[in-house]
Amino acid sequence: MGDWWYYTATMTFAEIAERVKRVDEIYEASSLKTWIQRQVDDERREQIATYLREQKQHFFNAIVLGIFDGTPDWFPVAVSKGHVQTNVELSERVANAFGLIKLSGAEQIFAIDGQHRVEGIKAALEHEDSAELAKEEQTVILVAHKTDSDGHQRTRRLFTTLNRYAVRVSQGELIALSEDDTYAIVARRLVDEYPGLGSDFVPLYKTANLPQNDKQSLTSLISLYSVVKVLAVPSGRRSPRHLIHGPPNKADEESLFAMQVEFWDAIKAHFPELRAVCRSKPEAGIAGQYRHTDGGHFLLRPFCLVAFAKVVRILQDRDITIGRAVKMLAKAETEISAEPWRHIVWNPSKGAMINKNESLVKNLLLHQIGQPRFPARYRLREEYERALGEAESDYEI
């Protein structure tokens, strides 16, 4: 392809662990011009190893391997008409596409694309019970690498091409597709089962934000996912790895789903505007009455909804139930064009959201319901004045 000759083959995990080296194990990259791959992230390495060991349905796409300092032998295996149906005409390309590659063992092999997968395979095989895993096969694409200046440049170009033109799956698509991420599973289940959160009201967009012309959605799938994740984990703690990377556990799913039902039941009970959206027909565009260019309802903006959920989690950590926390927060200001939200989450001159100042937003919510700040040392007045800038406000803190 282009001016690259390549061979597609398979190697066992054991062969990859034994034969494929990190570049810094082969030679020292003494200057930037000799760099041909990125540095290994140890955390990513362990994540991949855990995935291989714990997810029985694991699968990788092909790893691109560079080979130098050796002379691999290619033994073609011709495919004749006798090996296939007699009525099939084989082109020269097909008839000569198969064969065997023999490596002498003197070659130096490294990953041009897939180095973290290689390191994850190695880490997975370090465990005593990895004998069966070692036998599994991985598709590899072998290309020649030269160690002179032109060779480094050529390999770097291949590396960046593979990464630049391979479009990553968007976060929204990952949420819609993942069968390992418990938060994603619960978010999808809410869309499928919870009244008022159907796909007409919670669409899949590539970002958390809703388009300005969206008059029917309650929120986006990404922000719904964030709410699921936020309510599940105590404030300030990291999410348990197994809830994101799997394998999923039914008990975890049921627990998180019940938590979400309690949250959304309380939202509909104490915020009539959102209750009206949930009970409406999508084509009625009820959400557009409460989300418009002059401002609108706090909870109909994805950024604000997630900040609101984070405050509910803070209150949960203070032994307040989700239902009671939502009821308490219903006393806070919900019009984003009014103080204290004007110039904090809403830019009145541009008629647009300000999707930052999250810590300030959370503490303003806590302040409005008479709850202590989070963290306790947070300087609310100073941060509020800083965010206002030159704008004026009569809001008292």
C-alpha positions in Angstrom: 0.0 0.0 0.0 1.6 3.3 -1.1 5.3 2.5 -1.0 5.0 0.1 2.0 5.4 -3.6 1.7 3.7 -5.4 4.5 2.8 -8.9 5.7 -0.3 -9.7 7.7 0.2 -12.7 10.0 -0.6 -14.0 13.5 1.5 -14.4 16.6 0.6 -16.0 19.9 0.6 -13.8 23.0 3.6 -15.8 24.2 5.5 -15.0 21.0 4.6 -11.3 21.2 5.8 -11.2 24.9 9.1 -12.9 24.0 9.9 -11.3 20.6 8.4 -7.7 20.6 10.6 -5.3 22.5 10.1 -1.7 23.6 12.2 0.7 21.5 14.2 1.8 24.6 15.1 -1.9 25.1 16.5 -2.0 21.6 18.5 1.2 21.5 18.5 4.6 23.2 16.6 7.4 21.7 19.3 10.0 22.3 17.6 12.8 20.4 14.1 13.7 19.2 15.0 12.7 15.6 15.3 9.1 16.7 12.0 8.9 18.5 9.6 6.6 16.6 6.8 6.0 19.2 5.3 7.5 22.3 6.2 6.7 25.9 4.4 3.9 27.6 1.8 4.8 30.1 2.0 2.2 32.9 -1.6 2.8 34.0 -2.8 2.0 30.5 -0.6 -1.1 30.4 -2.3 -2.4 33.6 -5.8 -1.6 32.3 -5.2 -3.7 29.2 -3.8 -6.5 31.2 -6.9 -6.5 33.4 -9.1 -6.4 30.4 -7.4 -9.5 28.9 -7.6 -11.4 32.1 -11.1 -10.5 33.2 -13.1 -10.0 30.0 -13.5 -13.4 28.3 -14.8 -11.7 25.1 -11.6 -9.7 24.6 -10.4 -8.7 21.2 -7.8 -6.4 19.6 -7.4 -5.1 16.1 -4.1 -5.7 14.3 -0.8 -4.5 15.9 1.7 -2.9 13.4 5.2 -4.2 14.1 8.4 -2.8 12.7 11.3 -5.3 11.9 15.0 -4.5 11.4 18.4 -6.2 11.8 17.3 -9.4 10.2 16.4 -11.1 7.0 13.0 -12.8 7.3 12.4 -15.4 4.6 9.1 -15.5 2.7 7.9 -18.9 1.4 4.9 -18.4 -0.9 2.2 -21.0 -0.9 0.5 -21.0 -4.3 -3.3 -21.6 -4.3 -4.3 -23.6 -7.4 -7.7 -24.3 -8.8 -7.6 -27.7 -7.2 -7.8 -26.3 -3.8 -11.0 -24.4 -4.4 -14.3 -24.8 -6.3 -13.6 -25.5 -9.9 -15.8 -22.6 -11.1 -13.8 -20.0 -9.3 -11.2 -18.1 -11.3 -8.2 -17.0 -9.2 -6.4 -13.8 -10.0 -2.7 -13.7 -9.7 -3.0 -11.6 -6.6 -5.2 -14.1 -4.8 -3.2 -17.2 -6.0 0.0 -15.7 -4.6 -1.2 -13.9 -1.5 -0.5 -16.7 1.0 2.7 -18.0 2.5 4.9 -18.4 5.5 7.3 -15.9 7.0 10.4 -17.4 8.7 12.2 -15.3 11.3 15.7 -16.2 12.2 15.6 -14.8 15.7 18.1 -12.1 15.0 15.5 -9.6 14.1 14.6 -6.6 16.3 10.8 -6.2 16.5 8.9 -3.3 18.1 5.4 -1.9 17.9 4.9 1.0 15.6 1.2 1.1 16.5 -0.1 -0.9 19.4 2.7 -0.6 21.9 0.3 -0.4 24.9 -1.5 -3.5 23.7 1.9 -5.3 23.5 2.8 -4.2 27.0 -0.6 -5.1 28.3 -0.2 -8.6 26.8 3.2 -8.9 28.6 1.7 -7.8 31.9 -1.2 -10.3 31.6 1.2 -13.2 31.0 3.2 -12.3 34.1 0.4 -14.0 36.2 0.8 -17.7 37.1 -2.5 -18.7 35.6 -1.8 -17.3 32.2 -0.9 -20.5 30.3 -4.1 -20.6 28.2 -3.9 -16.8 27.6 -0.4 -17.3 26.2 -1.7 -19.6 23.4 -4.1 -17.0 22.1 -3.4 -15.4 18.7 -3.0 -11.8 17.7 -3.1 -10.4 14.2 0.0 -8.4 13.4 1.1 -6.4 10.4 4.8 -6.6 9.7 6.7 -3.8 8.0 10.4 -3.1 7.5 12.2 -0.4 9.5 15.6 1.0 8.8 17.7 2.6 11.5 19.2 5.5 9.5 17.8 9.0 9.5 15.5 8.4 6.6 14.2 5.2 8.2 13.3 6.9 11.4 11.5 9.6 9.5 9.6 7.1 7.4 8.5 5.1 10.5 7.5 8.2 12.4 5.3 9.2 9.4 3.6 5.8 9.5 3.0 6.1 13.3 1.4 9.5 13.0 -0.6 8.5 10.0 -2.0 5.5 11.8 -3.0 7.7 14.7 -4.1 10.9 12.9 -6.4 9.3 10.4 -7.9 6.6 12.6 -11.0 8.4 13.9 -11.6 7.6 17.6 -15.0 6.5 18.6 -16.8 9.4 20.2 -17.7 9.4 23.9 -21.4 9.2 23.0 -20.8 6.2 20.7 -18.8 4.5 23.4 -21.7 5.0 25.9 -24.2 3.6 23.3 -22.1 0.6 22.5 -20.1 -0.5 25.6 -21.0 -3.8 27.3 -18.3 -3.5 29.9 -18.9 0.0 31.4 -21.7 -0.4 34.0 -22.4 3.3 33.9 -23.1 3.1 30.2 -25.3 0.1 30.6 -27.3 1.9 33.3 -27.6 5.1 31.1 -28.9 3.1 28.2 -31.3 1.2 30.4 -32.7 4.6 31.7 -33.3 5.6 28.1 -35.0 2.3 27.3 -37.0 1.9 30.5 -37.5 5.1 32.5 -40.6 7.2 31.6 -39.6 10.6 30.2 -36.0 9.7 29.4 -36.5 8.0 26.0 -34.2 8.5 23.0 -36.5 11.4 21.9 -35.6 13.3 25.0 -32.0 12.0 25.5 -30.3 11.9 22.1 -26.9 10.7 21.3 -24.7 13.6 20.3 -20.9 13.6 20.0 -20.6 16.1 22.9 -22.5 16.6 26.1 -23.9 19.9 24.9 -27.3 20.2 23.1 -27.5 22.1 19.8 -29.1 25.6 20.1 -31.9 24.5 17.8 -32.8 21.5 19.9 -36.2 22.2 21.4 -37.3 18.8 22.6 -34.4 17.1 24.5 -34.2 17.0 28.2 -30.5 16.4 28.2 -27.8 14.5 26.2 -26.8 10.9 26.6 -23.3 12.0 27.6 -24.6 14.2 30.4 -27.0 11.4 31.5 -24.0 9.1 31.7 -22.2 11.7 33.8 -25.1 11.9 36.2 -25.1 8.1 36.6 -21.4 8.1 37.3 -21.5 11.1 39.6 -24.2 9.7 41.9 -22.4 6.3 42.2 -19.2 7.5 43.7 -18.6 9.5 46.9 -17.3 13.0 46.2 -13.5 13.2 45.8 -13.0 9.5 45.2 -12.1 7.8 41.9 -14.6 5.5 40.3 -13.9 1.8 40.9 -12.1 0.5 37.8 -14.4 -2.5 37.3 -17.4 -0.2 36.9 -15.8 1.3 33.8 -13.7 -1.5 32.4 -15.8 -4.5 33.4 -16.7 -7.2 33.6 -20.1 -5.9 34.5 -21.9 -7.2 37.6 -25.7 -7.4 37.7 -25.9 -6.4 41.4 -23.9 -3.2 40.6 -26.2 -2.5 37.7 -29.4 -2.9 39.7 -28.0 -0.8 42.6 -27.0 2.1 40.2 -30.3 1.9 38.3 -32.3 2.1 41.5 -30.3 5.1 42.6 -31.1 6.8 39.2 -34.8 6.0 39.5 -34.8 7.7 42.9 -33.0 10.7 41.5 -35.2 11.2 38.5 -38.4 10.5 40.4 -37.4 13.3 42.8 -36.5 15.6 39.9 -40.0 15.2 38.4 -41.6 15.6 41.8 -40.0 18.9 42.7 -39.3 20.5 39.3 -42.6 21.0 37.4 -40.8 22.2 34.3 -38.9 19.0 33.9 -42.0 17.0 34.7 -43.8 18.7 31.9 -41.0 17.9 29.5 -41.0 14.2 30.5 -44.7 13.9 30.1 -44.9 15.8 26.7 -44.7 14.5 23.2 -41.3 15.3 21.6 -42.8 17.2 18.7 -44.5 19.6 21.1 -41.0 21.1 21.9 -41.8 21.8 25.5 -38.1 21.8 26.4 -37.7 24.8 24.1 -40.0 26.8 26.3 -37.5 26.4 29.2 -34.3 26.4 27.3 -33.9 29.4 24.9 -31.7 32.3 23.9 -32.8 34.4 26.9 -31.8 31.7 29.4 -34.2 29.2 30.9 -34.2 26.4 33.4 -31.0 25.5 35.2 -31.5 21.7 34.9 -32.2 21.8 31.2 -28.6 22.7 30.5 -26.3 19.6 30.5 -23.5 21.3 32.4 -25.8 22.5 35.1 -27.5 19.2 35.4 -24.2 17.4 36.1 -23.2 20.1 38.6 -26.5 19.7 40.3 -26.0 15.9 40.5 -22.6 16.4 42.1 -24.2 18.5 44.8 -26.7 15.8 45.4 -23.8 13.4 45.8 -22.2 15.8 48.3 -25.4 15.8 50.3 -25.6 12.0 50.1 -22.1 11.9 51.7 -23.7 14.0 54.5 -26.3 11.2 55.2 -29.0 13.0 53.2 -31.1 10.8 50.9 -31.3 11.5 47.2 -35.0 12.4 47.4 -34.5 14.8 50.3 -31.4 16.3 48.7 -33.3 17.1 45.4 -36.2 18.6 47.5 -33.7 20.8 49.3 -32.1 22.0 46.1 -35.5 22.8 44.6 -35.3 26.0 46.7 -32.3 27.2 44.7 -32.7 29.7 41.8 -33.4 27.8 38.6 -33.5 30.7 36.1 -30.0 30.9 34.6 -30.4 34.5 33.5 -31.1 35.6 37.2 -28.6 36.0 40.0 -26.4 34.3 41.0 -26.2 32.5 37.7 -25.9 35.5 35.4 -22.3 35.8 34.3 -21.5 32.5 36.1 -23.3 30.0 33.9 -25.1 32.3 31.5 -23.6 35.1 29.4 -26.5 37.5 28.8 -24.7 39.6 26.1 -24.0 36.5 24.0 -27.1 34.5 25.0 -24.9 31.5 25.6 -23.8 29.1 28.3 -20.6 29.4 30.3 -19.5 25.8 30.8 -16.9 26.3 33.5 -16.8 27.5 37.1 -18.1 24.1 38.2 -16.7 24.3 41.8 -18.3 27.8 42.1 -21.6 26.5 40.8 -21.7 23.6 43.3 -20.9 25.9 46.2 -23.5 28.5 45.1 -26.1 25.7 45.2 -24.9 24.6 48.6 -25.0 28.3 49.8 -28.6 28.8 48.6 -29.8 25.9 50.7 -27.8 26.7 53.8 -25.3 23.8 53.5 -21.6 24.0 54.3 -19.2 24.6 51.4 -17.3 21.8 49.6 -14.5 21.7 50.4 -14.9 23.5 53.7 -12.0 25.9 52.8 -13.6 27.0 49.6 -13.6 30.8 49.3 -17.0 31.4 47.8 -17.1 35.2 47.9 -13.6 35.5 46.3 -14.4 33.0 43.6 -17.7 34.5 42.8 -16.2 38.0 42.4 -13.4 36.5 40.3 -15.8 34.8 38.0 -18.0 38.0 37.7 -15.0 40.0 36.5 -16.2 43.5 35.6 -19.8 42.5 35.7 -21.9 43.9 38.6 -24.1 41.9 41.0 -26.1 42.6 44.1 -26.1 38.9 45.2 -25.1 38.6 48.8 -22.8 35.9 50.1 
